């Protein structure tokens, strides 16, 4: 199993796997997948606060009874939606990396643009709704935060294989990954506020330049890990 398949397998929800070999089990798995896709649609279009179980059932085209059969409680549904959201995110990222050539990835850092494309989808909008909800909703937070940490850890562990040019520089890759994720989540929140693609395109190009400098080690000697810069240390020595 290669790194891409391993990464996806780590986050494939149990809901998508038939509980047995028969036709009925396959149909049930398809129904659950349809419900989860409907949940992603509702979150992306209406936001977490306005998304209800009834709305998801209507969007999926299933009865209230069928919904309760597969997800007896709201907690069951939330847990499955969060797991499915992370699976969709991992699928988008892995499929995006597969689409770019090695030369484009290494020389042009085109993986950044591909990653931004995944941040512009309805799947990521749904993920963002869950992320924001996890700040104030204890039920979402209980599931989302551990899953997010596990996702980040898995992405860092597989990053050297998905991006082999970084394999010898895990610390640089970790820094680049944190920077890219932080900036892109900010861009995703402001995409409508900024009114048009020009500012976003400019930020993506700037981000490529910064990541290129991280890759070449230009920032390796920069102050970090809690160390103050020479200027700040000098300032700190001045008497009060």
Secondary structure, DSSP 8 states (H G I E B T S, - for coil): --HHHHHHHHH--GGGS-SSSSHHHHHHHHHHHHHHHHHHHHHHHH-TTT--HHHHHHHHT--HHHHHHH--SHHHHHHHHHHHHHHHHHHHHHHHHHTS-HHHHHHH-THHHHHHHHHTSHHHHHHHHHHHHTTT-HHHHHHHHHHHHHHHHHHHHHHHHHTGGGTT-HHHHHHHHHHHHHHHHHHHHHTTTTTSSHHHHHHHHHHHHHHHHHHHTTTTTSS-TT---HHHHHHHHS--
